Amino acid sequence: MEFISAIQGLTVLALSVAVRTLQMVEGRDNPTISASVVFSEAQQQCPSQIAPSLAGKTKK
């Protein structure tokens, strides 16, 4: 029974990731959709805080 519970938990996790991925693709392709559909306000702030540390030295 423990094996079945583990598989069920992994299935729920995989479905959650798949739905979020589909929402992000839809948001990318349709800019009228707000990011708040997928991400909380705190999650929306994260990329702007991380971006400077990930920026390369390539001129744009």
N, C-alpha and C positions, 0 to 999 in steps of 0.2 A: 504494500500500500504506500510506503514511503516513496517508492520509485514513481508511482502514478502522480502523487502530489508534486514531486519535483518537476515532472514533465508538464503538468498543468501550470505551474508557476512560470516555467520558462516560456510556455506558449503565450501566456498573458503578457509577459515582458516583451516578447517578439512582436506581438500584435500592437502593443503600445508604441514601440519604436517605428513600426511600419506606418501606423496612422500619423505619427508626428512627421515622418519623412514625407509622406504624401501631402500633408498640409503645408510643409515648407516648399515643396516643388510647386504646388498650386499658388502659393504666395509669391514665389519668384516669377511665375508666368503671368500672374494677374496682380499688378501692383496696387490695385484698389482694395485688396484684402489687407486688413490690419494685422500686424504682427501679434497683437494681443489675442488673436484667435488661438495661437499656439503657445505663446510665451507670456509669463507673468511680467510685471513691470521690472522686477529685479533681474529677471533673466534677460530682458531686453537691454539692460544697462551693461551687462557683462562684456559683450563684444567690444564696446567702445573703451572699456577699461583695459582689456587684454590687447587690443590691436596695436598700440604703440610698442609693446614689448615683442611683438611678432613681425613688425615691419622690417623689411630688408633695406638694403642701401641702394636698391635699384631706382634710378630716376624714373619718374612717371611723366 
